[in-house]
Amino acid sequence: MMHLLAILQFVPVDNYIYLSAILFTIGVFGVMFRRNSIILFMCIELMLNAVNLLLVAFSTYYGDGRGQVFVFFIMAVAAAEVAVGLAIITMIYRNVKSIDINVMSNLKN
């Protein structure tokens, strides 16, 4: 059985760049055009994972482990962001009975 890093080295780094760009673009369009706050968080996570994919690909390509260390910290920050964000959304849903971004913008008044 081949080691994962050996398999990653057979695939050109250009393929990882293209896949990461596609994932990041989907995330950006989701953030811009969706109004559901849960979908918004999912799109932000998709963008973070696109960056993680690039960091791991370049880390493997150059044989340096620093990119993988950054991925670990990004995943820790993303987990904390999701925990806090979902708690805020839960409290807003209890008060407003909606998770629509347009309804939440009315809370400023």
N, C-alpha and C positions, 0 to 999 in steps of 0.2 A: 504494500500500500504506500503510495507516494505521500510525502509530507506536503502539507498545504502550501508552504512557501515555495516548494519546487513547482507545484501546479501554477501558482500565481506568476512565476517567472516565465512560463511558456506563453502566457497571454500578453500581447503587446500592451504597453501602458496607455496607448491611444484609446483602446477600447474602454478602459476605466475612466478616462477623461470624458469620452462621449457619454457613457452611462451616467456618470456623475452630473454632467451638464444637463442631461435630460431630467434626472430626478430633481435637481435644484430648480430647473425651470418650472416643472410641475408644481413644486412647492411654492414658488413665487406667485404663479398664477392662482393657486389656491388661496393664498393670503390676500391677494388683491381682489378677487372676485367672489369669494364665499362669505356669507354672513353668519354662519353657524360657528360659535366659538369653539366647539369641540373639533370641527373640521379645521379651524384655524390653528389649533394646537397640533393637530396631526400634520398639517403642512409645514409648520415650523420644525417639527421633528424630522420630516422628510428632508428638509434643507440641511439640517444638522447631520443626518446620516449620509447625505451626498458629500459633504465635506469630510466626514469620517472615511468614506470609501476612498477619496482621493489621498488622504493622509496615509492610509494603510498601503495603497498602491505605490505611492512615491517612496514610502519608507522601505518597502520591499525592493523596489527598483534600485534604489541607491544603497541598500544593505545597511541602513541606519535605523535604529529602534526608536529614535526620538519622536517620529510621527505616531507610532503606536502608543507612546506615553501620552501625547496630546489627545489621542482618541479616548483614552481612559478618562482623562479629566473632562473632556467634552460630554461624555456619557454620564458622568457624575453630575455635572451642571444641568444637563437635560433632564435627568431624573428628578432633581430638586425643583426645576422649573415646572415640570408636570405636576408634581405633588402640590406645590403652592397654587398653580393655576387652576387645577381642578377643585381645590378647596375654595378658591374665590368664586369660581363658576357655580359651585354647589350653593354657596351662600346667596349669590345673586338670584339663582333659580328659586330658592325658598322665598325670597322677597318679591320677585317680579313675575315668577312662573313662566319665564322664557329665557332661552340662551341666545337669542338673536342679538347681533352686535348693534343693530339700529335701535332696539329697545334699550339696550344698555347705555347708549349715548344720551338718552333722555334723562338719565339719572343725574346729569350735571346740574339740572335746574333745581 
